[in-house]
């Protein structure tokens, strides 16, 4: 029996170019990026090049990219990091009921730590209401976290408009863009997003490496403590091979990413509506 893999929202196979680029950093170029001698500086330079590539996909500055172990850590880091850094200003967080568990479960953890979380509902197509967001914002709201695109039904949320509301109210805004980074155009000079999560294995890169975009000036504390890696925001010796692979995957995605994919949105919405009607959900 021939098997056909279709669930590219769950993960993707690595491109040959990506694995080839990674191989030297397992053997010949194995240095620790924190070392001052040649082998370490060689690895550090590879990370810097990859950081530029990853940042360029979303029109961010390389210094605003922090490499992580994947989308889950990026989500956890964004939410917990902002929460703990701003808890004296407020302890209220807004999210939706359809977020990835990486968001929902860190929110539950923070609730047990004394924070209050509002879980907004979505409509029958998975879309959150801007009016609901506006009504949910309070004087003690410090963060809004809403995914860019849902990993189950593909609904693309109105991130730009949500960002405008958050900015107007002086609330930090995080979006989980794991499903969209490298697939549809994202320009952070236009979106009012303060933090954005991405993961390499969703765009033909390796598993075990991701990134968190942190807009310059965002008040956040580290999620991991130890060394001074990642501009003192994410301790632990870097996954050099994985980061190199992420950089190559991001570079290839940027070259091939076209706006024509947005033309598929009406078809997607039609299919979703048909499925919901067939299952008597509508």
Secondary structure, 3 states (H helix, E strand, C coil): CCCCCCCCCCCCCCCHHHHHHHHCCCCCCCCCCCCCCHHHHHHHHHHHHHHHHHHHHCCCCHHHEEEECCHHHHHHHHHHHHHHHCCCCCCEEEEECCCCHHHHHHHHHHHHCCCEEEEECECCCCCECHHHHHHHCCCCEEEEECCCECCCCCCECCHHHHHHHHHHHCCEEEEECCCCCCCCCCCCCCCCCCEEEEEHHHCCCCCCCEEEEECCCCCCCCCCCCCCHHHHCCCCCCCHHHHHHHHHHHHHHHHHCCHHHHHHHHHHHHHHHHHHHHCCCC
